[in-house]
């Protein structure tokens, strides 16, 4: 199958790349359409993170570049400025590789220096940069920010050509100031300095780590991510989200504890569905899926007891079809009617993909030993752990 689109804008192009990227991520293909619930939990626990973020440093590299991109050095045409930012991001990748070629998480490492990535750091981190209040306008895209800055630069130039000096009226002086993008105060980035490239590495400096730590606690104070950082919880001993939730459930707020339990209960229901999916897809030949179902089936009813109405209500999710599917699937598992559960799973995939694309209608084309559709949900726990560890490594607590 070939995909194509009319490239109306950088933003439209990025939306298509977002979808394509999901299809390429291992274990991220959402065969049963539960991603809306999974992502809502992940956004509650670990806001600002995503499954394709690699290192915390990019939460600073991208703002540094964008803050500089509006000073006129890249010209006055938006397309040219966007291309220049793209090239600056590529150059940062090269510098990071030169200074520490063994470092993990450098975006573009596999293709540099010959090529560059389709999903650039600015694309990957922009949402988190806004979430953490580093960029203070939570709705503006990068193109909109750069476009606005260019218009304001043009206005400032026009005012200057009018020979307005120190003896101008206050209203005229206001017009002059309004032509300066800095007057909008869009960034909360007090640690920026012009020579940041000189000693740039993928590791956070202590000052950067302290700053990012403070921004997260200030912008998403009630999140699980903020709780982890504030209490300096070592995440390495935890193998999954469930083990973390069990360990800290008595320490977090009652709201977070309740949602962690709902997330774990939901995980049990979804995992059973995914195991059944792989049993069906392999026509009973996948030994891993069969083995998993053997022990899951012993407590099938108990593992399906999740309060689905509470999840959809607490997370403010409105998706009747997904709720109906999960509710019917839950009932079939509780009643031990596995044949009905399988029917619902098959029907669900057809609804999502169509008859011809549904894998369960093409089982002969599938390798029975491979696993499809992901396993246990982690709600971006492992992705957030990378960010948390980078902040810890920056010695944010050295002063405590």
Protein Blocks (a to p, Z undefined) as FASTA:
>chain_A
ZZddddfbfklmmmmmmmmmmmmpghkacfkopmmmmmmmmmmmmghiafkbfbfklmmm
mmmmmmmmmnopnojbfklmmmmmmmmmmmmmmmmmmmmmmbghiahklmpckbccfbdf
klmmmmmmmmnomamcfkbcfklmmmmmmmmmmmmmmmmmnopafkbcfklmmmmmmmpm
klnopaccfkbcfklmmmgcfbdcfklmmmmmmmmmmmmmmbmklmmmmnopafklpmbf
klmmmmmmmmmcfklmmmmmmmmmmmmmmmmmmmmmmmmmnnopamklmmmmmmmmmmmm
mmmmccfklmmmmnopacfklmmmmmmmmmmmmnopaklmmmmmmmmmmmmnojklmmkl
mmmlpcfkbcehiaadekhmmmmmmmmmmmmmnopmmmZZ
